[in-house]
Amino acid sequence: MKPPIFTFEHITYEYPDGTIALKDISLSIERGKKIALIGNNGAGKSTFFLLFNGIIKPTKGTVLFKGKSLSYSRKEIRELRQQVGIVFQNPDSQLFSSSVYEDIRFGPKNLGLTPDLVNQAVEEVMNLTETKVLEDKPPHFLSIGQKKRVSIAGILAMNPELMILDEPTAGLDPYYSKKIMNLLASIHHKDRTIILSTHNVDLAYEWADEVIVLNNGEITLRGTPSEVFKQKEVIQKSHLEQPWVMEVYEKLVETSARSEITYPVSKTELFEILHKLSLNNRPSFRDRPNM
């Protein structure tokens, strides 16, 4: 059995000014998962992400990648960053080339691939991310939604085993948020782990296999979306709320005397439950009053 793609053992990170951003964190990241990292501003999410590809080194504790402890040598960090890609919240911090094509091309080119393989990788991810029509445009002329897709394409072109996305839907309207989430669904598979941070509990609930809650640099909850969001008191202390699907379903259970408490995982499932209830509660012909 393959080891987890990442393991963090008693990780603490302290900034030079004395601020402790992460406190004694221990967890493993299994391969092929879709993980949502949630928490309020200042919870430590962005700092945590920087540990994944060696941008920062923990003050205390050990980081293992594929079962091997990181020594943080230059060669090791270079190899790590070929397999772990981070898409930052602000795409302007990531896009720097003269055209979209050149920006996406930068990553696979630096992996040492042949020109033919580089061009093939770029073409594939442009089609997948719907950025082909933008290939000749300078990135700074693009909309925020387009920039985010180009940023994802640039990381995806390197075919990473782990993709990290910091607030991928931040600043986007519902249309482009949905496009980004559909894109993430299409690029996920059993050999690629995707971790995203978000303030959107509804998005986390519906999309993720696993939810991790960070609060003041500590992991306060971890589990399946329904396991995590059932813990109302802890969720509230982390300055978060329950997803609306769970709130509505709990109220439905309370008012309809349903004995089951298997939460729907999406609004589609919730609507199906409501539809079945409406059919079951519809009066039969015999029950209708005489006219």
Backbone bond lengths (Angstrom), bond angles and torsions (degrees), N, CA, C in turn:
res aa  C-N    CA-C-N  psi(-1)  N-CA   C-N-CA  omega(-1)  CA-C   N-CA-C  phi
1 M - - - 1.470 - - 1.527 110.00 -
2 K 1.321 116.65 133.80 1.458 120.70 -179.08 1.528 110.80 -70.77
3 P 1.338 116.67 143.78 1.472 118.65 176.83 1.519 110.49 -70.86
4 P 1.345 118.19 164.35 1.470 120.31 174.89 1.518 110.31 -56.34
5 I 1.318 116.42 151.80 1.458 118.59 -179.67 1.530 110.68 -67.18
6 F 1.339 117.38 -33.41 1.462 121.92 174.77 1.518 109.81 -138.80
7 T 1.320 114.57 143.59 1.456 121.24 171.35 1.522 108.16 -134.80
8 F 1.324 115.59 130.36 1.467 121.75 177.06 1.524 108.18 -113.15
9 E 1.329 115.75 124.34 1.453 121.08 -177.65 1.526 110.40 -116.06
10 H 1.335 116.37 107.19 1.458 123.41 175.94 1.546 111.93 51.84
11 I 1.332 114.29 53.42 1.466 120.32 -177.12 1.524 111.50 -83.59
12 T 1.311 114.88 129.18 1.465 121.89 171.16 1.530 107.16 -128.36
13 Y 1.330 115.22 139.07 1.469 118.74 175.26 1.520 109.25 -129.78
14 E 1.328 114.80 125.47 1.462 121.93 179.22 1.523 109.74 -119.54
15 Y 1.320 116.89 126.74 1.460 121.68 177.90 1.533 110.15 -74.22
16 P 1.336 116.26 159.82 1.473 119.56 -177.76 1.525 114.29 -55.57
17 D 1.333 117.50 -27.96 1.474 119.18 -179.49 1.531 112.72 -82.22
18 G 1.339 116.47 3.19 1.455 120.63 178.13 1.512 114.97 97.12
19 T 1.326 117.74 -6.47 1.470 121.18 178.32 1.526 109.93 -68.89
20 I 1.316 115.68 125.93 1.471 120.12 177.62 1.525 107.93 -94.50
21 A 1.326 116.22 108.67 1.461 121.43 -175.02 1.519 112.54 -87.01
22 L 1.337 117.11 -31.76 1.462 121.96 179.44 1.525 108.66 -133.10
23 K 1.342 116.14 138.03 1.460 120.01 -173.05 1.531 110.88 -126.68
24 D 1.309 116.33 105.92 1.467 122.67 170.38 1.532 112.39 50.62
25 I 1.313 115.69 55.35 1.468 121.12 -178.68 1.521 110.49 -89.24
26 S 1.320 115.89 129.62 1.461 122.18 175.38 1.526 109.08 -132.81
27 L 1.311 116.58 122.69 1.473 121.14 175.39 1.515 109.49 -168.84
28 S 1.329 115.63 162.17 1.460 122.35 175.09 1.515 109.37 -117.32
29 I 1.329 115.52 146.14 1.462 122.10 177.39 1.519 107.76 -109.19
30 E 1.319 116.01 112.38 1.462 120.50 -177.94 1.530 110.63 -79.49
31 R 1.310 115.71 152.55 1.459 121.82 -178.68 1.525 111.09 -70.49
32 G 1.321 114.92 143.99 1.455 120.79 173.30 1.513 115.71 80.48
33 K 1.333 117.57 4.75 1.462 120.54 -178.05 1.532 111.83 -84.85
34 K 1.332 114.46 156.80 1.463 122.55 167.65 1.522 105.95 -109.84
35 I 1.313 116.37 111.11 1.461 121.10 -171.54 1.523 110.20 -118.96
36 A 1.323 115.56 131.81 1.466 121.23 175.45 1.519 108.51 -107.06
37 L 1.319 115.86 125.87 1.456 122.54 175.82 1.520 107.35 -103.50
38 I 1.332 116.58 117.03 1.457 119.48 -175.61 1.528 110.43 -123.37
39 G 1.306 114.71 155.89 1.460 121.09 179.88 1.518 109.06 165.20
40 N 1.322 116.13 161.54 1.453 120.12 -178.98 1.526 110.69 -75.13
41 N 1.330 117.36 172.59 1.453 121.08 176.50 1.525 109.79 -58.95
42 G 1.329 115.54 134.79 1.457 120.02 -179.47 1.520 114.00 86.52
43 A 1.343 116.95 4.71 1.466 119.97 -178.43 1.528 112.36 -72.56
44 G 1.350 116.79 -22.82 1.461 120.65 -179.74 1.511 114.50 112.85
45 K 1.346 117.05 9.04 1.468 120.81 -175.53 1.532 112.16 -62.26
46 S 1.332 116.95 -50.15 1.466 120.35 -177.09 1.521 111.21 -64.58
47 T 1.328 117.09 -39.82 1.473 120.59 177.13 1.520 110.11 -62.04
48 F 1.317 116.30 -43.58 1.470 121.08 179.28 1.521 110.78 -58.19
49 F 1.324 116.30 -43.31 1.461 120.40 -179.43 1.533 112.27 -61.52
50 L 1.325 117.10 -36.24 1.457 120.40 -177.47 1.528 112.70 -66.57
51 L 1.336 116.55 -18.34 1.461 120.20 176.64 1.526 112.12 -72.04
52 F 1.339 116.13 -26.03 1.454 119.82 -171.02 1.524 113.84 -67.80
53 N 1.328 118.24 -31.03 1.467 116.38 177.82 1.525 112.48 -122.64
54 G 1.331 114.77 26.26 1.451 119.34 169.65 1.509 115.82 76.70
55 I 1.340 117.75 16.08 1.461 119.35 176.35 1.525 109.73 -64.17
56 I 1.351 115.65 -36.77 1.460 120.13 172.56 1.529 108.62 -126.72
57 K 1.303 115.99 158.11 1.461 123.51 178.97 1.525 108.12 -113.82
58 P 1.338 118.07 135.22 1.461 118.71 -177.67 1.528 112.64 -61.40
59 T 1.328 115.55 146.14 1.457 120.59 175.63 1.523 110.33 -68.19
60 K 1.341 115.03 -39.69 1.467 121.34 176.21 1.521 108.20 -137.56
61 G 1.325 115.98 154.63 1.453 120.57 175.33 1.513 113.38 99.79
62 T 1.332 114.65 179.67 1.460 121.87 -174.50 1.520 110.58 -128.09
63 V 1.334 115.48 138.14 1.464 121.80 174.13 1.519 108.00 -112.06
64 L 1.335 116.71 126.79 1.463 121.67 177.02 1.524 109.00 -113.11
65 F 1.319 115.79 132.50 1.460 121.92 174.97 1.513 107.90 -113.29
66 K 1.340 115.63 117.65 1.460 122.51 -176.24 1.524 111.36 54.17
67 G 1.326 115.69 39.19 1.457 121.12 175.80 1.510 115.34 86.26
68 K 1.325 118.10 -4.16 1.463 121.66 -177.86 1.527 109.89 -111.13
69 S 1.331 115.70 129.88 1.455 121.05 -179.54 1.528 110.57 -66.27
70 L 1.336 116.77 132.64 1.455 120.85 179.43 1.527 110.77 -74.82
71 S 1.335 115.27 130.83 1.468 120.34 176.30 1.529 111.48 -97.53
72 Y 1.337 116.09 -12.23 1.458 123.33 178.96 1.536 113.02 66.94
73 S 1.324 115.66 28.09 1.468 118.59 171.39 1.517 108.94 -70.67
74 R 1.322 117.26 158.03 1.458 121.00 -178.11 1.531 111.21 -59.32
75 K 1.328 116.94 -43.14 1.465 120.93 -179.81 1.527 110.64 -63.56
76 E 1.323 116.10 -44.07 1.465 120.60 -178.27 1.526 112.01 -64.02
77 I 1.331 116.67 -42.41 1.460 120.55 179.25 1.527 110.53 -66.14
78 R 1.313 118.23 -39.05 1.464 121.24 177.15 1.524 110.95 -61.01
79 E 1.329 117.05 -44.56 1.463 121.24 178.82 1.532 111.06 -66.44
80 L 1.332 115.81 -37.67 1.464 120.26 178.40 1.521 110.83 -61.25
81 R 1.318 116.87 -44.09 1.465 120.95 -176.05 1.523 112.89 -72.67
82 Q 1.319 116.64 -13.68 1.455 119.43 172.94 1.524 111.52 -77.41
83 Q 1.327 116.32 -19.86 1.461 120.98 -176.31 1.528 113.40 -110.39
84 V 1.329 115.67 -12.70 1.460 120.87 -179.86 1.525 108.30 -124.85
85 G 1.318 116.99 117.24 1.464 121.13 -179.26 1.510 111.58 -112.90
86 I 1.338 116.74 134.57 1.457 121.62 178.76 1.526 109.91 -112.88
87 V 1.322 115.88 129.62 1.467 122.28 172.91 1.526 106.32 -105.87
88 F 1.324 116.49 112.74 1.455 120.95 -175.22 1.528 111.42 -77.33
89 Q 1.340 114.54 159.32 1.464 119.75 -177.98 1.522 111.58 -60.97
90 N 1.325 116.61 -42.31 1.460 120.93 179.00 1.522 109.24 -95.93
91 P 1.325 118.89 106.07 1.468 120.11 -176.78 1.528 113.70 -63.60
92 D 1.337 117.53 -21.86 1.469 119.48 179.72 1.529 111.83 -64.82
93 S 1.332 116.83 -21.24 1.461 119.41 177.87 1.521 111.54 -79.90
94 Q 1.333 115.91 -5.13 1.461 120.79 -174.54 1.529 112.74 -117.54
95 L 1.316 117.23 -23.44 1.465 121.78 -175.82 1.521 109.58 -100.47
96 F 1.326 116.41 124.73 1.464 118.58 -174.13 1.527 114.12 -142.97
97 S 1.331 118.69 -8.55 1.464 120.69 -176.12 1.523 111.34 -82.35
98 S 1.325 115.21 174.07 1.465 120.45 -175.75 1.520 113.01 -77.95
99 S 1.325 116.89 -18.04 1.464 120.34 179.33 1.527 109.14 -147.43
100 V 1.322 115.52 161.89 1.462 121.08 178.30 1.524 110.31 -60.03
101 Y 1.332 116.87 -42.80 1.469 120.67 -179.25 1.521 110.73 -59.12
102 E 1.324 117.10 -46.59 1.467 120.82 -178.64 1.520 111.33 -66.34
103 D 1.328 116.47 -34.36 1.460 119.41 179.39 1.522 110.91 -66.02
104 I 1.329 116.62 -46.38 1.461 120.85 179.83 1.530 110.27 -66.85
105 R 1.301 116.29 -32.63 1.464 122.12 -177.25 1.530 112.87 -72.07
106 F 1.308 116.85 -23.13 1.464 121.31 -172.77 1.532 112.41 -57.61
107 G 1.327 117.04 -46.82 1.457 120.82 -176.26 1.512 113.90 -63.36
108 P 1.345 118.54 -58.79 1.470 118.81 -178.94 1.529 112.92 -62.81
109 K 1.342 117.38 -30.55 1.464 119.88 177.04 1.525 110.33 -62.05
110 N 1.338 116.10 -40.37 1.460 120.06 -178.72 1.524 113.43 -77.98
111 L 1.322 116.70 -6.24 1.455 119.98 172.37 1.520 111.51 -81.11
112 G 1.339 116.20 -8.23 1.454 120.54 179.24 1.513 114.12 86.12
113 L 1.335 116.86 17.75 1.459 120.13 177.90 1.523 110.54 -70.80
114 T 1.333 116.22 157.08 1.456 120.40 176.25 1.525 108.88 -67.62
115 P 1.340 118.20 155.98 1.479 120.20 178.82 1.524 113.32 -53.36
116 D 1.337 116.75 -39.11 1.465 119.58 179.99 1.529 111.56 -64.20
117 L 1.333 116.31 -42.51 1.462 119.94 179.85 1.526 111.52 -69.87
118 V 1.336 116.64 -34.93 1.461 120.74 176.30 1.517 109.91 -62.09
119 N 1.338 116.08 -50.16 1.469 120.14 -179.20 1.527 111.31 -62.57
120 Q 1.328 116.49 -37.28 1.468 120.42 178.52 1.531 110.59 -64.07
121 A 1.323 116.07 -44.84 1.471 120.38 179.65 1.521 110.89 -62.20
122 V 1.320 116.78 -42.87 1.464 121.16 -178.92 1.521 110.88 -64.49
123 E 1.318 116.77 -44.97 1.460 120.32 179.86 1.526 111.29 -61.88
124 E 1.328 116.16 -41.60 1.469 119.90 -178.25 1.525 111.36 -63.52
125 V 1.336 116.83 -46.05 1.470 118.19 -176.19 1.531 111.66 -75.46
126 M 1.327 117.64 -28.65 1.468 118.81 175.77 1.518 110.36 -65.41
127 N 1.321 117.13 -39.81 1.458 120.10 177.76 1.526 110.69 -67.48
128 L 1.331 115.79 -40.48 1.456 120.71 -178.28 1.526 111.83 -66.69
129 T 1.333 116.60 -37.96 1.469 121.13 -176.45 1.529 112.88 -96.12
130 E 1.328 116.50 4.31 1.468 122.42 179.77 1.530 111.29 57.78
131 T 1.329 115.89 42.65 1.470 121.19 177.99 1.531 112.03 -112.51
132 K 1.320 117.86 4.41 1.461 121.57 -179.16 1.527 111.50 -57.40
133 V 1.324 117.18 -40.00 1.467 120.56 -178.14 1.527 112.08 -69.97
134 L 1.327 115.84 -11.19 1.468 120.41 -177.97 1.527 112.33 -102.04
135 E 1.300 118.57 0.56 1.466 121.32 -165.77 1.529 114.34 -56.87
136 D 1.321 119.33 -30.79 1.458 121.08 -177.91 1.530 113.29 -94.59
137 K 1.308 117.05 -3.52 1.475 120.15 -175.94 1.528 110.89 -82.46
138 P 1.322 117.98 143.80 1.470 120.80 170.67 1.525 108.90 -67.16
139 P 1.327 118.50 134.37 1.471 120.63 -176.54 1.526 114.40 -56.38
140 H 1.350 117.82 -32.78 1.469 118.27 -176.25 1.523 112.66 -72.26
141 F 1.341 118.24 -7.39 1.461 121.51 175.87 1.532 112.26 -89.71
142 L 1.311 118.16 -4.59 1.456 121.43 -173.14 1.526 111.78 -86.25
143 S 1.336 115.28 160.77 1.462 120.72 173.15 1.528 108.50 -74.58
144 I 1.330 116.81 167.80 1.452 120.73 -179.09 1.534 111.13 -62.52
145 G 1.339 116.31 -39.21 1.464 119.58 178.44 1.522 112.19 -64.79
146 Q 1.329 116.21 -41.05 1.465 120.44 177.83 1.525 111.09 -65.77
147 K 1.332 115.84 -41.70 1.469 119.41 178.74 1.525 111.40 -60.55
148 K 1.325 116.39 -39.72 1.463 119.31 -178.88 1.524 110.17 -66.01
149 R 1.312 117.22 -39.64 1.465 119.43 178.66 1.521 111.29 -67.30
150 V 1.326 117.65 -37.19 1.465 121.01 177.31 1.523 110.16 -66.54
151 S 1.334 117.04 -39.90 1.467 120.72 177.51 1.523 110.99 -60.86
152 I 1.329 115.92 -43.68 1.464 120.34 177.94 1.520 110.34 -64.34
153 A 1.332 116.64 -41.26 1.466 120.93 179.90 1.525 110.74 -61.26
154 G 1.330 116.58 -40.60 1.463 120.19 -179.19 1.515 112.60 -62.61
155 I 1.327 116.67 -38.12 1.466 120.75 177.05 1.528 110.33 -74.83
156 L 1.326 116.17 -42.34 1.459 121.28 -177.10 1.533 111.63 -63.03
157 A 1.330 116.87 -30.82 1.466 120.81 -179.14 1.526 112.05 -62.37
158 M 1.334 117.75 -20.47 1.467 121.58 178.22 1.527 112.04 -89.58
159 N 1.341 116.09 -0.38 1.463 122.67 177.13 1.533 112.29 52.89
160 P 1.332 117.99 56.86 1.463 120.66 -177.09 1.524 112.57 -73.93
161 E 1.327 115.95 153.51 1.455 120.90 174.89 1.525 111.11 -79.70
162 L 1.331 115.75 -27.96 1.453 121.00 179.16 1.523 109.24 -129.12
163 M 1.337 115.53 126.43 1.455 120.87 175.47 1.516 109.00 -114.18
164 I 1.333 115.73 130.75 1.458 122.55 179.59 1.518 107.45 -116.07
165 L 1.312 117.52 128.96 1.464 121.48 -179.10 1.522 109.41 -127.52
166 D 1.318 115.58 120.82 1.451 121.62 -179.04 1.532 109.23 -92.93
167 E 1.324 116.23 108.89 1.469 122.46 179.53 1.545 111.98 49.08
168 P 1.335 118.42 60.26 1.463 120.63 -174.35 1.523 115.28 -62.95
169 T 1.343 117.67 -22.18 1.474 119.84 -179.18 1.531 112.56 -104.41
170 A 1.324 117.68 3.93 1.472 120.38 -179.10 1.521 110.48 -61.80
171 G 1.322 116.81 131.46 1.457 121.90 178.55 1.513 114.98 81.58
172 L 1.329 117.17 2.24 1.466 120.41 -178.54 1.524 110.89 -101.83
173 D 1.332 115.66 147.64 1.465 119.79 173.82 1.537 108.42 -76.59
174 P 1.341 118.38 169.12 1.469 120.89 -176.25 1.536 113.74 -55.22
175 Y 1.346 116.93 -35.94 1.470 119.95 -178.62 1.524 110.83 -62.58
176 Y 1.335 117.20 -50.82 1.457 120.23 -177.65 1.524 111.87 -74.86
177 S 1.328 117.40 -28.28 1.463 119.54 174.12 1.529 109.97 -61.61
178 K 1.328 115.35 -43.38 1.465 119.62 179.42 1.523 110.95 -65.26
179 K 1.327 117.44 -38.46 1.461 120.53 179.00 1.531 110.49 -63.54
180 I 1.333 116.85 -41.61 1.456 120.27 178.95 1.529 110.59 -63.66
181 M 1.325 117.41 -44.28 1.459 120.31 -178.88 1.528 111.72 -68.18
182 N 1.327 117.30 -35.78 1.467 120.32 174.72 1.524 110.45 -64.61
183 L 1.329 116.20 -37.62 1.464 120.86 177.68 1.527 110.19 -63.66
184 L 1.323 116.79 -45.00 1.460 119.76 179.87 1.528 111.18 -63.01
185 A 1.318 116.17 -36.46 1.471 119.54 176.92 1.523 110.99 -64.35
186 S 1.324 116.78 -37.27 1.463 120.49 -176.75 1.526 112.95 -74.35
187 I 1.329 118.46 -25.83 1.473 120.18 -177.16 1.528 112.10 -97.08
188 H 1.330 117.28 -5.23 1.458 119.82 178.56 1.529 110.32 -81.82
189 H 1.325 116.31 140.19 1.468 121.36 172.99 1.525 108.62 -154.14
190 K 1.318 117.23 179.11 1.468 121.32 -171.10 1.522 113.22 -64.55
191 D 1.321 117.33 -20.65 1.462 120.36 179.89 1.522 112.58 -103.10
192 R 1.321 117.86 6.32 1.463 120.67 178.03 1.527 109.85 -127.28
193 T 1.300 115.05 121.59 1.454 121.94 176.84 1.522 108.87 -92.97
194 I 1.319 116.67 137.82 1.468 120.75 177.11 1.526 108.48 -125.48
195 I 1.326 114.96 127.25 1.464 121.17 176.17 1.525 107.83 -121.65
196 L 1.316 116.01 130.28 1.464 118.71 175.42 1.511 110.03 -130.83
197 S 1.325 114.80 149.63 1.458 119.72 171.94 1.525 107.99 -101.84
198 T 1.312 115.62 147.46 1.457 118.88 -179.42 1.528 109.94 -160.76
199 H 1.336 115.82 151.83 1.461 121.63 169.58 1.525 110.47 -92.04
200 N 1.327 116.07 -9.97 1.455 121.61 -173.58 1.534 110.14 -86.41
201 V 1.331 116.79 99.22 1.458 119.95 -176.85 1.531 111.69 -67.77
202 D 1.334 117.36 -29.72 1.467 120.11 178.44 1.526 110.31 -65.65
203 L 1.323 115.73 -42.39 1.468 121.03 178.06 1.523 109.87 -63.29
204 A 1.328 116.89 -47.03 1.465 121.19 -178.94 1.524 110.90 -60.63
205 Y 1.328 116.91 -43.17 1.459 121.79 -177.46 1.523 111.73 -62.50
206 E 1.324 115.87 -44.29 1.462 119.67 -175.06 1.522 112.90 -79.68
207 W 1.341 118.08 -31.92 1.467 121.40 -172.33 1.525 114.22 -90.56
208 A 1.314 117.99 -39.44 1.465 121.34 -165.25 1.523 114.28 -83.17
209 D 1.338 115.30 152.11 1.463 121.96 166.89 1.524 109.43 -83.89
210 E 1.328 114.53 -31.06 1.461 120.67 -174.82 1.527 108.80 -141.50
211 V 1.312 116.11 142.05 1.466 121.54 178.43 1.526 108.61 -121.49
212 I 1.323 115.58 133.98 1.461 122.35 175.46 1.523 107.56 -118.53
213 V 1.322 116.65 126.87 1.463 121.46 179.23 1.528 108.74 -104.87
214 L 1.337 115.54 123.18 1.462 121.78 175.17 1.519 108.96 -106.63
215 N 1.331 115.93 136.90 1.455 120.65 175.80 1.523 108.49 -145.34
216 N 1.327 115.87 122.01 1.467 120.95 -178.71 1.526 112.52 52.14
217 G 1.335 115.02 41.09 1.455 120.20 175.00 1.510 115.63 79.73
218 E 1.332 117.66 6.17 1.459 121.55 -179.31 1.518 110.53 -123.39
219 I 1.327 115.90 148.45 1.458 120.48 174.97 1.525 108.13 -82.07
220 T 1.324 116.40 116.16 1.463 120.53 -178.14 1.527 112.18 -99.08
221 L 1.319 117.32 -26.14 1.463 121.18 178.22 1.518 109.37 -147.70
222 R 1.320 114.95 149.74 1.463 120.38 174.60 1.518 108.42 -157.89
223 G 1.338 117.08 134.52 1.457 120.65 178.89 1.513 110.36 163.11
224 T 1.327 116.32 -164.62 1.455 119.94 175.46 1.525 108.16 -67.34
225 P 1.333 118.11 159.24 1.465 119.56 -179.72 1.526 113.92 -53.41
226 S 1.332 117.57 -44.20 1.471 118.76 -178.41 1.525 111.15 -68.87
227 E 1.344 117.81 -37.74 1.472 120.63 177.48 1.520 111.35 -61.18
228 V 1.329 115.26 -43.37 1.463 120.19 -177.00 1.524 111.22 -69.27
229 F 1.318 117.30 -50.88 1.462 120.21 -171.74 1.527 113.52 -77.22
230 K 1.339 117.62 -8.99 1.460 119.87 171.90 1.530 111.69 -71.61
231 Q 1.332 115.98 -21.01 1.465 120.58 -178.01 1.531 109.66 -82.36
232 K 1.325 116.10 73.96 1.459 121.40 -170.55 1.526 112.77 -59.49
233 E 1.312 116.90 -41.73 1.464 119.94 -175.94 1.519 111.24 -64.61
234 V 1.342 116.63 -44.48 1.468 120.55 -179.88 1.526 110.32 -67.93
235 I 1.326 116.41 -39.30 1.461 121.26 178.49 1.527 110.33 -60.09
236 Q 1.324 116.78 -44.91 1.459 120.58 -179.98 1.521 111.83 -65.67
237 K 1.339 117.56 -37.78 1.461 121.12 177.99 1.532 111.51 -66.48
238 S 1.315 115.96 -23.30 1.470 121.00 177.28 1.527 111.47 -89.94
239 H 1.355 116.09 10.04 1.470 123.20 178.21 1.525 111.64 63.02
240 L 1.335 115.70 37.91 1.455 122.33 178.33 1.523 109.23 -123.68
241 E 1.325 116.24 173.78 1.454 121.90 178.43 1.520 109.78 -129.24
242 Q 1.316 116.47 164.22 1.456 120.46 172.31 1.525 110.34 -69.21
243 P 1.328 118.76 148.62 1.463 120.56 170.73 1.518 110.32 -60.84
244 W 1.327 116.50 146.67 1.460 119.19 -175.76 1.525 111.84 -63.74
245 V 1.340 117.89 -31.22 1.469 120.49 179.46 1.526 109.76 -60.49
246 M 1.329 117.25 -42.99 1.466 120.68 179.36 1.523 111.31 -68.14
247 E 1.315 116.87 -41.43 1.472 120.27 179.78 1.521 111.24 -60.43
248 V 1.337 115.47 -46.79 1.464 119.66 -179.51 1.525 110.23 -64.24
249 Y 1.328 117.05 -42.83 1.466 119.65 -177.37 1.528 110.86 -66.08
250 E 1.330 117.65 -40.31 1.462 120.26 178.15 1.527 111.17 -62.17
251 K 1.318 116.36 -39.68 1.465 119.99 176.97 1.535 110.36 -65.97
252 L 1.328 115.56 -37.62 1.461 120.82 178.16 1.525 110.70 -63.42
253 V 1.333 116.49 -44.31 1.466 121.02 178.41 1.523 110.27 -61.46
254 E 1.319 114.49 -41.58 1.471 120.31 -178.23 1.527 112.34 -64.68
255 T 1.326 117.15 -39.37 1.467 120.71 -174.31 1.528 113.79 -90.88
256 S 1.326 117.39 -19.44 1.469 119.26 -176.33 1.515 113.23 -107.30
257 A 1.337 115.89 0.52 1.474 121.14 178.76 1.518 111.89 60.15
258 R 1.304 116.20 34.16 1.466 119.97 174.34 1.523 108.39 -71.23
259 S 1.323 116.86 136.87 1.467 120.52 -178.21 1.533 111.18 -85.53
260 E 1.322 117.03 -27.07 1.466 119.62 -177.25 1.524 110.57 -81.84
261 I 1.330 115.31 152.18 1.460 119.81 178.61 1.534 108.91 -137.43
262 T 1.328 115.10 42.52 1.461 120.21 173.41 1.518 107.19 -88.24
263 Y 1.318 115.39 111.34 1.457 119.51 -172.33 1.529 111.85 -70.61
264 P 1.325 117.45 140.22 1.473 119.63 170.21 1.514 108.70 -67.31
265 V 1.347 117.11 146.42 1.464 120.12 -176.58 1.527 112.51 -94.99
266 S 1.323 116.61 -4.92 1.460 119.52 -178.96 1.519 109.15 -153.95
267 K 1.327 115.58 167.23 1.457 118.41 178.15 1.533 110.63 -67.17
268 T 1.339 117.47 -28.06 1.460 120.47 177.56 1.525 110.30 -62.14
269 E 1.343 116.39 -45.78 1.461 119.80 178.34 1.527 111.39 -64.91
270 L 1.323 116.33 -38.61 1.462 120.15 178.11 1.524 110.66 -62.16
271 F 1.333 116.79 -44.08 1.465 120.47 179.41 1.523 111.21 -63.31
272 E 1.349 116.78 -35.02 1.470 119.84 177.80 1.525 110.46 -64.88
273 I 1.337 116.53 -40.45 1.467 120.84 177.75 1.527 110.35 -63.28
274 L 1.330 116.09 -44.63 1.468 120.15 178.99 1.522 111.28 -61.55
275 H 1.322 115.66 -39.25 1.465 119.79 179.56 1.530 110.89 -64.38
276 K 1.345 116.70 -43.59 1.460 120.08 179.63 1.523 111.03 -64.26
277 L 1.340 114.84 -39.89 1.466 118.12 178.49 1.523 111.81 -63.33
278 S 1.327 115.94 -39.90 1.465 119.29 -179.78 1.523 111.04 -64.89
279 L 1.350 116.24 -36.19 1.464 119.52 178.16 1.523 111.04 -69.03
280 N 1.344 115.83 -41.38 1.472 120.24 -178.88 1.524 111.91 -66.85
281 N 1.334 115.40 -32.34 1.465 119.50 -176.57 1.524 113.34 -91.72
282 R 1.319 115.79 -3.52 1.462 119.09 -179.46 1.533 109.22 -68.34
283 P 1.305 119.22 129.85 1.474 120.18 -178.16 1.523 111.31 -64.47
284 S 1.325 114.95 139.83 1.467 119.37 178.07 1.525 109.49 -76.26
285 F 1.321 116.33 174.85 1.469 121.12 -179.24 1.538 110.22 -61.72
286 R 1.356 115.99 -38.27 1.465 120.20 -179.01 1.531 111.78 -66.61
287 D 1.347 115.56 -31.21 1.453 119.65 -176.60 1.532 113.08 -78.70
288 R 1.327 116.64 -12.66 1.451 118.91 -175.45 1.526 110.66 -76.04
289 P 1.311 117.77 138.08 1.475 119.82 -179.20 1.535 111.04 -65.39
290 N 1.341 115.03 149.91 1.463 119.33 177.13 1.504 110.72 -67.55
291 M 1.294 115.47 140.18 1.457 121.11 -179.32 1.542 108.46 -89.01
